Amino acid sequence: MDELHAAYERFKHLDPVLSGLEEGSDDPIYKTAGALWHAVKAEISKQKGDGG
């Protein structure tokens, strides 16, 4: 398992919180964390779709 999958597995239980961070705050750190989480989820989904 690569680092991306490891990070996803480690934090997926926080998905309801992390998924709302971009929209829920004007604080740049929360917006960045939310955007990063969405990017991780998109890449994981893409890899699963490609058989990875």
The 8 nearest C-alpha neighbors of each residue, nearest first, counted from 0:
[[1, 4, 5, 2, 3, 6, 8, 51],
 [0, 2, 4, 3, 5, 6, 7, 8],
 [1, 3, 5, 4, 6, 0, 7, 8],
 [4, 2, 6, 5, 1, 7, 39, 43],
 [3, 5, 7, 6, 1, 2, 0, 8],
 [4, 6, 2, 8, 3, 7, 9, 1],
 [7, 5, 9, 3, 4, 8, 2, 10],
 [6, 8, 4, 10, 9, 5, 11, 3],
 [9, 7, 5, 11, 6, 10, 4, 12],
 [8, 10, 6, 7, 11, 5, 12, 4],
 [9, 11, 7, 12, 13, 8, 6, 14],
 [12, 10, 14, 13, 8, 7, 9, 6],
 [11, 13, 10, 14, 9, 15, 8, 16],
 [14, 12, 11, 16, 10, 15, 17, 18],
 [13, 15, 17, 11, 16, 12, 18, 10],
 [16, 14, 18, 13, 17, 19, 12, 11],
 [17, 15, 14, 13, 19, 18, 20, 33],
 [16, 18, 14, 20, 19, 33, 15, 13],
 [19, 17, 15, 16, 14, 20, 33, 37],
 [20, 18, 17, 16, 21, 22, 23, 15],
 [19, 21, 33, 23, 17, 29, 22, 18],
 [22, 20, 30, 33, 23, 19, 34, 29],
 [21, 23, 20, 19, 24, 30, 25, 33],
 [24, 22, 20, 21, 19, 25, 30, 29],
 [25, 23, 26, 22, 20, 29, 21, 30],
 [24, 26, 27, 30, 23, 29, 22, 21],
 [25, 27, 24, 29, 28, 30, 31, 23],
 [28, 26, 30, 29, 31, 25, 24, 32],
 [29, 27, 31, 30, 26, 32, 33, 25],
 [30, 28, 32, 31, 27, 20, 26, 33],
 [29, 31, 21, 27, 33, 28, 32, 20],
 [30, 32, 34, 28, 29, 33, 27, 35],
 [33, 31, 29, 35, 34, 30, 28, 36],
 [34, 32, 21, 20, 36, 30, 35, 31],
 [33, 35, 31, 37, 36, 32, 30, 38],
 [34, 36, 38, 32, 33, 37, 31, 39],
 [35, 37, 39, 33, 38, 34, 32, 40],
 [36, 38, 34, 40, 35, 39, 41, 33],
 [39, 37, 35, 41, 36, 40, 42, 34],
 [40, 38, 36, 42, 41, 37, 43, 35],
 [39, 41, 43, 37, 38, 42, 44, 36],
 [42, 40, 38, 44, 39, 43, 45, 37],
 [41, 43, 45, 39, 44, 40, 46, 38],
 [44, 42, 40, 46, 45, 41, 39, 47],
 [43, 45, 41, 47, 42, 46, 40, 48],
 [46, 44, 42, 48, 43, 47, 41, 49],
 [45, 47, 51, 49, 43, 48, 44, 42],
 [48, 46, 51, 50, 44, 49, 45, 43],
 [47, 49, 45, 46, 50, 44, 51, 43],
 [50, 48, 46, 47, 51, 45, 44, 43],
 [49, 51, 47, 48, 46, 45, 44, 43],
 [50, 46, 47, 49, 48, 45, 43, 44]]
